[in-house]
């Protein structure tokens, strides 16, 4: 699991770092996609509660933490 966790973190870090190098239009597209995903997850959470976290491979704190980061980034973009 340690290797998988490291790979997951590397992918997320790479994607976030990439935002510094791509065009404003591409950044907006990436953040809009992430925001849409977060809204869908929130809607599922409102319908199904805590059970939604079972579909993620990462623990809830990893998943919700990266979602909070995407939201912060979308506010500053």
MIZA-854155 format. One record per residue (C-alpha): residue in three letters; x, y, z. Coordinates in pm, whole numbers, plus 50000, padded with zeros to 5 digits. Example, Ala and Ser with C-alpha at 12.3 -4.5 7.8 and 13.67 -1.06 7.14 Angstrom:
REM MIZA-854155
ALA512304955050780;SER513674989450714;
This chain:
REM MIZA-854155
UNK500005000050000;UNK502915023750066;UNK503915023549697;UNK500335029149585;UNK499935057449835;UNK503165073349711;UNK502005070249349;UNK498655086249436;UNK500395115049611;UNK502845119349322;UNK499995121149069;UNK498125147049274;UNK501275167449334;UNK502155165948963;UNK498685177548859;UNK498725206449106;UNK502245216448999;UNK501205214948635;UNK498715243048697;UNK501675266948724;UNK502855258848372;UNK499695256548163;UNK497625284148009;UNK494925302148204;UNK492275285947984;UNK493645251148052;UNK493825258548426;UNK490195269448425;UNK489225237348246;UNK491125215348495;UNK489635233448794;UNK486125232748647;UNK486415195048605;UNK487615190948964;UNK484845213549094;UNK482245193348903;UNK483615161349059;UNK483495176649407;UNK479905188049359;UNK478885153349244;UNK480555137849548;UNK478825162849778;UNK475475154649620;UNK476115117449667;UNK477145124050027;UNK473875142250092;UNK471945112549951;UNK473975083350085;UNK476015096550377;UNK479345082550491;UNK478995051250278;UNK480205070749972;UNK483785069550103;UNK483895031950045;UNK484165037149670;UNK487455055849701;UNK490735037149719;UNK492295063149947;UNK491095069350303;UNK488505096350358;UNK491065120850496;UNK493175118150178;UNK490185122249948;UNK488555150750137;UNK491915167950184;UNK492635168749813;UNK489105181349749;UNK489665210249991;UNK492905218449812;UNK491185219049471;UNK488535242349611;UNK491185265949749;UNK493025265649418;UNK489845272649225;UNK489205303549438;UNK492655317749364;UNK492735309748990;
